[in-house]
């Protein structure tokens, strides 16, 4: 029988513990004695003693105010009332006590008269329900009829609505406030006061917690679905006024429309058509910035939510969201979302997200994200991410990521990452990453890693598995040789060979050391190294040289095809030699004193009276 009293005692203890755990944090009795301490320190003491967290907006509490409290038998709620007096409320959420301003008690008063006119007027004030202050630059609008107004500096608004509709509801939107909708009496001129509730601003939110508590790095919101599955969302601050912050948007959009756009960043609707004269004067009223139109005609210019069809602007078109499928502007187009289809402007196009299709501008194109299709501009085209297709500009093209396609520019092309395709420029092609294709320029090509072909006056690469064809080919981690040699035509020659083993360029010059048989040459060639062993290679080379034989009035050209056999002594020294075949063209018929005239040797092969061929030789050393 001793077991029954024990069971009763254990049950009583468990019940007491359960009741203790279920006790409200606000109902906990927490003794506290502080003298001239800041409010936030007092809250920290309460948090540690009560083992819960405080959360509040820093803008509503003066945390540096000094307070003195000496209480041993007060609840947390009573202590908070002592700290903050009136005007605040406290709510519990899990292990948090949330401190916020108490909503003001405002009686909604309407007054009005029935009207028989086609329109009736609703006017009044918008008030912050926490502070009682009037809210300026708030948007007041009727969603279905696209009527709208903005409060002035004193929070006053006036809006006209059509009497023919049986129902009406006004929605108030303001940045950092929750949207509020009220149903109004139609066909009645009336005055109304609407209160709106501020949202907690993440940057001003303060959490006071017990010591050793580490706040999470991110905030996850769990939203249950009908099928018992929950979706997790991470809260992120997004910029909803990107178009308004562009230079063109800032210049052409009025401050009232900017406030409207900022307040209504979550509200968008669709209409079959609209006609605008300038931004703000539209068949959709001042809410055109929140409307996606299927057909849009802007006589001078317009500011709309987007286009899903055709938009034509005499001077310009500005859209907050996506542009589909055709947009034509006399001067410029600006889109805050994606572009799909055709976008054409006399001067400039801007797309702040991705673009797919055709973009044509007389001066320049700008796409902030990726592009797929054809991008053409008279001067400059810019893509902020990867590019797939063809980019053509009169001066320059720029892609901030990879390119798969063709870039053609009068001066320069730039691709920041891997290029698969072709770059053609009048002066320079630049790729600080990898080229898997072809670079063709009038002066210089650069690629950090070459796996294709470079054709230009100067070709530069850090490493190369491809081919560089030009006057100067510099592969920083490639083939670099200085060759000193003699041959059957010139007694002393020097050549600089750069590139890679697949293909290197040769800059060479030579002279005869006999002062009575002077002869000078300079030229260019190409060569290839075929490694047979670590110490032995075969290098076929083709060169073309101009020979100076006493006068610049004649053309003397020597072509040589040589087969050099190299014996290597380490990495930086080798000896070479081998046969060569010479082809010589000359229209010089007269010899000059102290200059060699007949350069042929051995058996000659006459092609014409001016072209002669013969076999020869060369031998020398190479350094580096």
Secondary structure, DSSP 8 states (H G I E B T S, - for coil): -HHHHHHHHHHHHHHHHHHHHHS-TTT-B--EEEEEEEHHHHHHHHHHHHT-EEEEEGGG--TT-EEEEEESS-BHHHHHHHHH-SSEEEEEETTEEEEEE---------EEEE--SSEEEEEEEEEETTT--B-SS-EEEETTTTEEEE--TTSEEEEEEETT-S--EEEEE-TTB--EEEE--TTEEEEEEEEE-B---GGGEEEE--TT----SS-EEEEE-TTS-EEEEE-----S-HHHHSHHHHHHS-HHHHHHHHHTTT--EEEEEEEEEETTEETTGGGGGGEEEEEEEESSEEEESEEEEEEEESSEEEESS-EEEEEEESSEEEESS-EEEEEEESSEEEESS-EEEEEEESSEEEESS-EEEEEEESSEEEESS-EEEEEEESSEEEESS-EEEEEEESSEEEESS-EEEEEEESSEEEEEEEEEEEEEESSEEEEEEESSEEESSEEEEEEESSEEESSEEEETTSEEEEEEEEESS-SEEEEEEEE-SS-EEEEEEEE-S-TTSB-EEEEEEEEEEEEEETTEEEEEEEEEEEEESS-TTS-EEEEEEEEEEEEESSSSEEEEEEEEEEEEEE---S--TTB------SS-EESSSSEEEEEEEEEEEEE-
